[in-house]
């Protein structure tokens, strides 16, 4: 299947004298992490299906610096930002879509004052738009009888007030969407943010991802939907810890759409 | 005699308000110890934000029980303060119930004050039970032991005593009106005090009633002045500071962290191909400034809005009760971050007072002596604390500024984070993968 993926790079486009309508910012997790790569590919399938004119930076992409910034390393963040902005501006990028809410937040809110002003959307917003424009058709009802609960990523929800796009997209699958007791503004973090993904947690009595997975499992879901590669890893680990991986799958919204459209 | 009482009243008022004003000056000076940050933009949006959050209490009601009780006390105190205006005029000019000629309007006013006072009493009893009898987790955290716990209760005692004094004063006044005592014009409606207090005093003599009425009147206004002055030493400052604090709050998406300008300068210099790396610093006016410190290790490194935040915090603990680190037993408590910041700021302020207006190095700082790195590193930057705060405080911004100090000034990040950062530096990803492999996923 993967050989069918069409993934042009900005360099290709430039050589062909074309300007794609949107840049897909893959992000470090989406590029290197085995689990997150599946999300990246699912999103590309959707882009291909909807005939979206997009491109990636490929090897010219580098970490946004978001994690470094949250770890307190403002130097490293700004170095990364300035380098990325130079490349993005050289390609005259106007619009960016990404599957990673951390990149989304960073590009959208923290790049402008350093000279990088783009319209930045999260992939759930992008997919919502494709559905609204009728560019994605949902004929299959593969997920009709499934219970899906959505875990709000902090950097999409609380940090940027986007709660409806992921829910609207999930709604299009005709699945039964159930909410956890903590959701939207009160959603509990998966435990990965603020550079926690890359370190051992401080001493406590339970890991955050376990607590969050318990929230999700309380809704008796078939699928726990995520909108962030880091959340996905954390909740997947939580489900394994709870030994529920046979009954409950943890999928990104892009993967759920692919499943529901039988792509 | 009457004349002397008016003078005593005026002196009390002056002393009460004067001492409060001197503390307010101190408070403003301490807040100004923070570094500058521009919040003079978006005036109309800021007013709206303040009207909605501080005046309108929209975030309070997210927790319905506490929110409802709080609104009763809030409305009660604002409205009953109209009565304080009358008390001050009466006290200064020796009048009695100066607004009485308003007639039926006056009756409505006094009647509604009484009903509100009664509701406030009920709310305060409920608050006291929540703090002391019902084991609500957010009131039992480690940082709430000792003074913060007493502070919370003292405020409730103050309020309940003030309410009872108000009702006692009214009940005695009412009885004196019924007895036709001199000066006690028939005015006001007493829907609460007439059954709650009156039965206890209705067979007392006129003289005794006058003593009770005057006693309650004086104690009520003295109580209010003491309470006013208590604010500066208490978490209760929020009744005033909630307004400026919401006005000056960050209005950008909460996910946006500020970009340090000092760093931008350095980065631009580093990226500038024209810049001479071996150049000696130019000795211009700019280089005479003390070199900027990256991040914050003490209160003077925080900005004035963060310091205002610290004084505004009323230690309700909604932040801590939503913090994923705290919920999973880690040491971090966003409320403690705010309490520590205020405590340290007060300590710095006292140091300045004791040293003729200049801060003398005391060998202490916010980082380490108050807030430990363990707390700072437990934060997931999820913004739950910021979202929860009913008065727009951001504990997260302080945590980030202190992490910045740890990392950029002390290179004191946890080892795993140092590895992550050197990966980003070397190959543009938090993991040790080659940048040239970034697109490999396409063909896998």
Interface residues (C-beta under 8 A of the other chain):
Chain A: X2 X3 X5 X7 X9 X26 X28 X30 X31 X32 X33 X37 X40 X41 X56 X58 X59 X61 X62 X63 X65 X67 X68 X69 X70 X71 X72 X73 X74 X75 X76 X78 X79 X80 X82 X105 X108 X109 X110 X113 X114 X154 X155 X158 X159 X160 X161 X185 X186 X188 X189 X191 X192 X193 X194 X195 X196 X197 X198 X199 X200 X201 X202 X203 X204 X205 X206 X207 X208 X211 X212
Chain B: X252 X253 X254 X255 X256 X257 X259 X260 X263 X264 X266 X267 X268 X270 X271 X294 X295 X322 X324 X325 X327 X328 X329 X330 X331 X332 X374 X377 X378 X379 X380 X381 X382 X383 X384 X386 X387 X400 X402 X403 X404 X405 X406 X407 X408 X413 X414 X416 X417 X419 X420 X421 X424 X425 X428 X429 X430 X431 X433 X435 X436 X437 X438 X439 X440 X441 X442 X443 X444
